[in-house]
């Protein structure tokens, strides 16, 4: 059984259309991904202007020295769910979500 010229053309056309759609889809994903990355970069830049890095050493406040008792109270509050409005979320949970777990 022979294949007609129309069938051959139709198969080539379908392959070309599939190839074109794949290329178009890949291009669309690349554009959307790069625009999202740009938006993320802009957001991070704006955030860094507003917020400063968390200091690695506790700053000393004049007339308010760091004591063992204050450190213990801070630890208790860090893990106390009663501080949140829902009384479910710990400060430690939020810190972990934000990538600041120590």
OpenMM code with the backbone's topology and positions (N, CA, C; nanometers):
from openmm import Vec3, app, unit

residues = "UNK UNK UNK UNK UNK UNK UNK UNK UNK UNK UNK UNK UNK UNK UNK UNK UNK UNK UNK UNK UNK UNK UNK UNK UNK UNK UNK UNK UNK UNK UNK UNK UNK UNK UNK UNK UNK UNK UNK UNK UNK UNK UNK UNK UNK UNK UNK UNK UNK UNK UNK UNK UNK UNK UNK UNK UNK UNK UNK UNK UNK UNK UNK UNK UNK UNK UNK UNK UNK UNK UNK UNK UNK UNK UNK UNK UNK UNK UNK UNK UNK UNK UNK UNK UNK UNK UNK UNK UNK UNK UNK UNK UNK UNK UNK UNK UNK UNK UNK UNK UNK UNK".split()
positions = [
    Vec3(0.0830, -0.1169, 0.0000),
    Vec3(0.0000, 0.0000, 0.0000),
    Vec3(0.0877, 0.1235, 0.0000),
    Vec3(0.0607, 0.2115, -0.0903),
    Vec3(0.1393, 0.3341, -0.1052),
    Vec3(0.0794, 0.4472, -0.0243),
    Vec3(0.1690, 0.5344, 0.0220),
    Vec3(0.1255, 0.6531, 0.0955),
    Vec3(0.1145, 0.7668, -0.0038),
    Vec3(0.0041, 0.8384, 0.0031),
    Vec3(-0.0158, 0.9489, -0.0908),
    Vec3(0.0682, 1.0688, -0.0482),
    Vec3(0.0870, 1.1591, -0.1415),
    Vec3(0.1654, 1.2798, -0.1151),
    Vec3(0.0982, 1.3646, -0.0077),
    Vec3(-0.0339, 1.3654, -0.0091),
    Vec3(-0.1067, 1.4430, 0.0931),
    Vec3(-0.0816, 1.3876, 0.2327),
    Vec3(-0.0764, 1.2544, 0.2462),
    Vec3(-0.0504, 1.1932, 0.3773),
    Vec3(0.0902, 1.2237, 0.4247),
    Vec3(0.1860, 1.2199, 0.3331),
    Vec3(0.3249, 1.2511, 0.3678),
    Vec3(0.3346, 1.3967, 0.4118),
    Vec3(0.2738, 1.4854, 0.3352),
    Vec3(0.2754, 1.6283, 0.3689),
    Vec3(0.2088, 1.6516, 0.5050),
    Vec3(0.0969, 1.5827, 0.5282),
    Vec3(0.0222, 1.5975, 0.6523),
    Vec3(0.1071, 1.5523, 0.7712),
    Vec3(0.1803, 1.4425, 0.7579),
    Vec3(0.2660, 1.3927, 0.8660),
    Vec3(0.3812, 1.4895, 0.8919),
    Vec3(0.4425, 1.5414, 0.7844),
    Vec3(0.5520, 1.6373, 0.8001),
    Vec3(0.5003, 1.7649, 0.8658),
    Vec3(0.3829, 1.8081, 0.8241),
    Vec3(0.3237, 1.9286, 0.8800),
    Vec3(0.2948, 1.9102, 1.0290),
    Vec3(0.2419, 1.7942, 1.0644),
    Vec3(0.2111, 1.7668, 1.2048),
    Vec3(0.3399, 1.7638, 1.2879),
    Vec3(0.4468, 1.7030, 1.2360),
    Vec3(0.5752, 1.7007, 1.3076),
    Vec3(0.6312, 1.8409, 1.3242),
    Vec3(0.6192, 1.9208, 1.2169),
    Vec3(0.6691, 2.0579, 1.2236),
    Vec3(0.5904, 2.1376, 1.3274),
    Vec3(0.4575, 2.1209, 1.3288),
    Vec3(0.3744, 2.1921, 1.4263),
    Vec3(0.4091, 2.1502, 1.5689),
    Vec3(0.4301, 2.0225, 1.5903),
    Vec3(0.4682, 1.9728, 1.7226),
    Vec3(0.6034, 2.0305, 1.7634),
    Vec3(0.6975, 2.0317, 1.6712),
    Vec3(0.8292, 2.0892, 1.6975),
    Vec3(0.8161, 2.2372, 1.7316),
    Vec3(0.7348, 2.3099, 1.6569),
    Vec3(0.7135, 2.4529, 1.6801),
    Vec3(0.6500, 2.4774, 1.8166),
    Vec3(0.5501, 2.3985, 1.8515),
    Vec3(0.4827, 2.4134, 1.9807),
    Vec3(0.5801, 2.3858, 2.0952),
    Vec3(0.6637, 2.2854, 2.0816),
    Vec3(0.7644, 2.2565, 2.1846),
    Vec3(0.8593, 2.3740, 2.2034),
    Vec3(0.9083, 2.4280, 2.0917),
    Vec3(0.9997, 2.5428, 2.0980),
    Vec3(0.9318, 2.6627, 2.1629),
    Vec3(0.8057, 2.6847, 2.1244),
    Vec3(0.7301, 2.7959, 2.1797),
    Vec3(0.7098, 2.7785, 2.3297),
    Vec3(0.6781, 2.6585, 2.3725),
    Vec3(0.6587, 2.6291, 2.5142),
    Vec3(0.7883, 2.6489, 2.5929),
    Vec3(0.8978, 2.6005, 2.5396),
    Vec3(1.0281, 2.6173, 2.6056),
    Vec3(1.0622, 2.7660, 2.6172),
    Vec3(1.0375, 2.8413, 2.5110),
    Vec3(1.0639, 2.9856, 2.5137),
    Vec3(0.9760, 3.0551, 2.6170),
    Vec3(0.8492, 3.0177, 2.6234),
    Vec3(0.7572, 3.0802, 2.7190),
    Vec3(0.8010, 3.0527, 2.8623),
    Vec3(0.8396, 2.9295, 2.8898),
    Vec3(0.8869, 2.8941, 3.0244),
    Vec3(1.0133, 2.9725, 3.0581),
    Vec3(1.1030, 2.9839, 2.9640),
    Vec3(1.2272, 3.0593, 2.9877),
    Vec3(1.1978, 3.2060, 3.0169),
    Vec3(1.1073, 3.2645, 2.9418),
    Vec3(1.0723, 3.4060, 2.9634),
    Vec3(1.0065, 3.4251, 3.0991),
    Vec3(0.9112, 3.3385, 3.1316),
    Vec3(0.8420, 3.3509, 3.2601),
    Vec3(0.9374, 3.3290, 3.3770),
    Vec3(1.0259, 3.2338, 3.3632),
    Vec3(1.1223, 3.2064, 3.4699),
    Vec3(1.2174, 3.3224, 3.4879),
    Vec3(1.2666, 3.3779, 3.3798),
    Vec3(1.3618, 3.4886, 3.3920),
    Vec3(1.2943, 3.6135, 3.4466),
    Vec3(1.1688, 3.6385, 3.4093),
    Vec3(1.0999, 3.7563, 3.4635),
    Vec3(1.0719, 3.7378, 3.6115),
    Vec3(1.0440, 3.6158, 3.6549),
    Vec3(1.0232, 3.5887, 3.7971),
    Vec3(1.1534, 3.6079, 3.8730),
    Vec3(1.2629, 3.5623, 3.8157),
    Vec3(1.3932, 3.5803, 3.8798),
    Vec3(1.4256, 3.7279, 3.8940),
    Vec3(1.3939, 3.8069, 3.7926),
    Vec3(1.4174, 3.9509, 3.7989),
    Vec3(1.3317, 4.0135, 3.9083),
    Vec3(1.2061, 3.9731, 3.9173),
    Vec3(1.1177, 4.0254, 4.0220),
    Vec3(1.1703, 3.9871, 4.1593),
    Vec3(1.2180, 3.8624, 4.1737),
    Vec3(1.2742, 3.8184, 4.3006),
    Vec3(1.3982, 3.8994, 4.3358),
    Vec3(1.4841, 3.9262, 4.2374),
    Vec3(1.6049, 4.0062, 4.2611),
    Vec3(1.5684, 4.1472, 4.3052),
    Vec3(1.4678, 4.2057, 4.2417),
    Vec3(1.4248, 4.3407, 4.2775),
    Vec3(1.3673, 4.3425, 4.4187),
    Vec3(1.2900, 4.2404, 4.4537),
    Vec3(1.2325, 4.2311, 4.5871),
    Vec3(1.3428, 4.2157, 4.6920),
    Vec3(1.4410, 4.1300, 4.6634),
    Vec3(1.5522, 4.1118, 4.7582),
    Vec3(1.6310, 4.2406, 4.7741),
    Vec3(1.6522, 4.3128, 4.6676),
    Vec3(1.7250, 4.4389, 4.6739),
    Vec3(1.6504, 4.5399, 4.7600),
    Vec3(1.5203, 4.5506, 4.7396),
    Vec3(1.4394, 4.6427, 4.8197),
    Vec3(1.4388, 4.6000, 4.9660),
    Vec3(1.4299, 4.4711, 4.9905),
    Vec3(1.4290, 4.4189, 5.1275),
    Vec3(1.5607, 4.4481, 5.1969),
    Vec3(1.6707, 4.4305, 5.1277),
    Vec3(1.8025, 4.4566, 5.1879),
    Vec3(1.8213, 4.6038, 5.2218),
    Vec3(1.7554, 4.6918, 5.1483),
    Vec3(1.7644, 4.8348, 5.1797),
    Vec3(1.6868, 4.8676, 5.3072),
    Vec3(1.5790, 4.7946, 5.3318),
    Vec3(1.4961, 4.8202, 5.4498),
    Vec3(1.5530, 4.7511, 5.5736),
    Vec3(1.5902, 4.6234, 5.5585),
    Vec3(1.6361, 4.5444, 5.6725),
    Vec3(1.7866, 4.5240, 5.6665),
    Vec3(1.8476, 4.5285, 5.7799),
    Vec3(1.9919, 4.5045, 5.7899),
    Vec3(2.0151, 4.3600, 5.8342),
    Vec3(2.1349, 4.3108, 5.8125),
    Vec3(2.1700, 4.1738, 5.8511),
    Vec3(2.1644, 4.1593, 6.0031),
    Vec3(2.1276, 4.0403, 6.0478),
    Vec3(2.1257, 4.0119, 6.1907),
    Vec3(2.2705, 4.0046, 6.2381),
    Vec3(2.3047, 4.0799, 6.3423),
    Vec3(2.4438, 4.0786, 6.3887),
    Vec3(2.4830, 3.9419, 6.4441),
    Vec3(2.6069, 3.9036, 6.4223),
    Vec3(2.6542, 3.7745, 6.4729),
    Vec3(2.6895, 3.7821, 6.6209),
    Vec3(2.7107, 3.9036, 6.6709),
    Vec3(2.7408, 3.9254, 6.8128),
    Vec3(2.6320, 4.0158, 6.8692),
    Vec3(2.5845, 3.9814, 6.9872),
    Vec3(2.4805, 4.0629, 7.0503),
    Vec3(2.5379, 4.2003, 7.0829),
    Vec3(2.4737, 4.3063, 7.0324),
    Vec3(2.5251, 4.4397, 7.0632),
    Vec3(2.5018, 4.4750, 7.2103),
    Vec3(2.5960, 4.5415, 7.2691),
    Vec3(2.5854, 4.5811, 7.4087),
    Vec3(2.5109, 4.7140, 7.4143),
    Vec3(2.4078, 4.7183, 7.4989),
    Vec3(2.3303, 4.8401, 7.5167),
    Vec3(2.3773, 4.9066, 7.6459),
    Vec3(2.4023, 5.0339, 7.6374),
    Vec3(2.4482, 5.1086, 7.7540),
    Vec3(2.3440, 5.0991, 7.8659),
    Vec3(2.3879, 5.0749, 7.9858),
    Vec3(2.3033, 5.0640, 8.1049),
    Vec3(2.2041, 4.9471, 8.0978),
    Vec3(2.2317, 4.8476, 8.0144),
    Vec3(2.1464, 4.7290, 8.0069),
    Vec3(2.2335, 4.6084, 7.9693),
    Vec3(2.3150, 4.5604, 8.0622),
    Vec3(2.4080, 4.4523, 8.0305),
    Vec3(2.3367, 4.3193, 8.0042),
    Vec3(2.4005, 4.2344, 7.9248),
    Vec3(2.3493, 4.0999, 7.8981),
    Vec3(2.3809, 4.0145, 8.0207),
    Vec3(2.2767, 3.9491, 8.0726),
    Vec3(2.2954, 3.8614, 8.1881),
    Vec3(2.2460, 3.7215, 8.1543),
    Vec3(2.2850, 3.6270, 8.2345),
    Vec3(2.2409, 3.4880, 8.2154),
    Vec3(2.0882, 3.4798, 8.2240),
    Vec3(2.0298, 3.5540, 8.3185),
    Vec3(1.8848, 3.5517, 8.3365),
    Vec3(1.8130, 3.6037, 8.2104),
    Vec3(1.8631, 3.7098, 8.1525),
    Vec3(1.8025, 3.7653, 8.0317),
    Vec3(1.8130, 3.6683, 7.9149),
    Vec3(1.9244, 3.5999, 7.9061),
    Vec3(1.9424, 3.5002, 7.8004),
    Vec3(1.8430, 3.3864, 7.8194),
    Vec3(1.8252, 3.3408, 7.9428),
    Vec3(1.7298, 3.2327, 7.9705),
    Vec3(1.5866, 3.2750, 7.9380),
    Vec3(1.5492, 3.3979, 7.9749),
    Vec3(1.4151, 3.4480, 7.9414),
    Vec3(1.3977, 3.4535, 7.7896),
    Vec3(1.4998, 3.4986, 7.7194),
    Vec3(1.4937, 3.5032, 7.5725),
    Vec3(1.4732, 3.3664, 7.5118),
    Vec3(1.5436, 3.2655, 7.5659),
    Vec3(1.5270, 3.1280, 7.5168),
    Vec3(1.3853, 3.0785, 7.5436),
    Vec3(1.3330, 3.1083, 7.6633),
    Vec3(1.1969, 3.0651, 7.6961),
    Vec3(1.0966, 3.1285, 7.6006),
    Vec3(1.1120, 3.2561, 7.5719),
    Vec3(1.0196, 3.3237, 7.4811),
    Vec3(1.0325, 3.2714, 7.3384),
    Vec3(1.1541, 3.2362, 7.2988),
    Vec3(1.1792, 3.1856, 7.1640),
    Vec3(1.1001, 3.0579, 7.1383),
    Vec3(1.0800, 2.9766, 7.2431),
    Vec3(1.0113, 2.8484, 7.2274),
    Vec3(0.8717, 2.8477, 7.2912),
    Vec3(0.8171, 2.9635, 7.3257),
    Vec3(0.6867, 2.9714, 7.3922),
    Vec3(0.5773, 3.0047, 7.2907),
    Vec3(0.4837, 2.9113, 7.2665),
    Vec3(0.3786, 2.9367, 7.1676),
    Vec3(0.2759, 3.0393, 7.2148),
    Vec3(0.2712, 3.0689, 7.3436),
    Vec3(0.1711, 3.1630, 7.3945),
    Vec3(0.1944, 3.3050, 7.3442),
    Vec3(0.3122, 3.3323, 7.2912),
    Vec3(0.3428, 3.4669, 7.2410),
    Vec3(0.2672, 3.4958, 7.1111),
    Vec3(0.2403, 3.3925, 7.0324),
    Vec3(0.1701, 3.4138, 6.9054),
    Vec3(0.0208, 3.4344, 6.9298),
    Vec3(-0.0452, 3.5006, 6.8365),
    Vec3(-0.1889, 3.5263, 6.8484),
    Vec3(-0.2679, 3.3959, 6.8541),
    Vec3(-0.2231, 3.2950, 6.7800),
    Vec3(-0.2940, 3.1666, 6.7766),
    Vec3(-0.2521, 3.0745, 6.8905),
    Vec3(-0.1480, 3.1110, 6.9607),
    Vec3(-0.0883, 3.0292, 7.0667),
    Vec3(-0.0432, 2.8921, 7.0143),
    Vec3(-0.0064, 2.8897, 6.8870),
    Vec3(0.0402, 2.7657, 6.8250),
    Vec3(0.1822, 2.7820, 6.7711),
    Vec3(0.2112, 2.8981, 6.7143),
    Vec3(0.3379, 2.9182, 6.6434),
    Vec3(0.4449, 2.9713, 6.7381),
    Vec3(0.5600, 2.9098, 6.7328),
    Vec3(0.6745, 2.9535, 6.8111),
    Vec3(0.7555, 3.0549, 6.7311),
    Vec3(0.8282, 3.1390, 6.7987),
    Vec3(0.9241, 3.2251, 6.7297),
    Vec3(1.0254, 3.1358, 6.6575),
    Vec3(1.0607, 3.0250, 6.7201),
    Vec3(1.1555, 2.9304, 6.6594),
    Vec3(1.1027, 2.8781, 6.5268),
    Vec3(0.9717, 2.8554, 6.5153),
    Vec3(0.9123, 2.8076, 6.3900),
    Vec3(0.9286, 2.9113, 6.2807),
    Vec3(0.8965, 3.0352, 6.3130),
    Vec3(0.9107, 3.1419, 6.2139),
    Vec3(1.0565, 3.1591, 6.1740),
    Vec3(1.1463, 3.1498, 6.2695),
    Vec3(1.2890, 3.1634, 6.2392),
    Vec3(1.3365, 3.0511, 6.1482),
    Vec3(1.2855, 2.9318, 6.1700),
    Vec3(1.3230, 2.8178, 6.0865),
    Vec3(1.2694, 2.8362, 5.9443),
    Vec3(1.1471, 2.8837, 5.9326),
    Vec3(1.0869, 2.9069, 5.8009),
    Vec3(1.1675, 3.0123, 5.7256),
    Vec3(1.2151, 3.1134, 5.7957),
    Vec3(1.2917, 3.2197, 5.7334),
    Vec3(1.4388, 3.1827, 5.7166),
    Vec3(1.4768, 3.0634, 5.7597),
    Vec3(1.6152, 3.0184, 5.7426),
    Vec3(1.7107, 3.0763, 5.8445),
    Vec3(1.6604, 3.1039, 5.9643),
    Vec3(1.7449, 3.1642, 6.0664),
    Vec3(1.7553, 3.0797, 6.1917),
    Vec3(1.7421, 2.9493, 6.1773),
    Vec3(1.7466, 2.8651, 6.2961),
    Vec3(1.8883, 2.8564, 6.3495),
    Vec3(1.9016, 2.8740, 6.4761),
    Vec3(2.0326, 2.8652, 6.5405),
    Vec3(2.0291, 2.7608, 6.6480),
] * unit.nanometer
topology = app.Topology()
chain = topology.addChain("A")
for resn in residues:
    res = topology.addResidue(resn, chain)
    for name in ("N", "CA", "C"):
        topology.addAtom(name, app.Element.getBySymbol(name[0]), res)
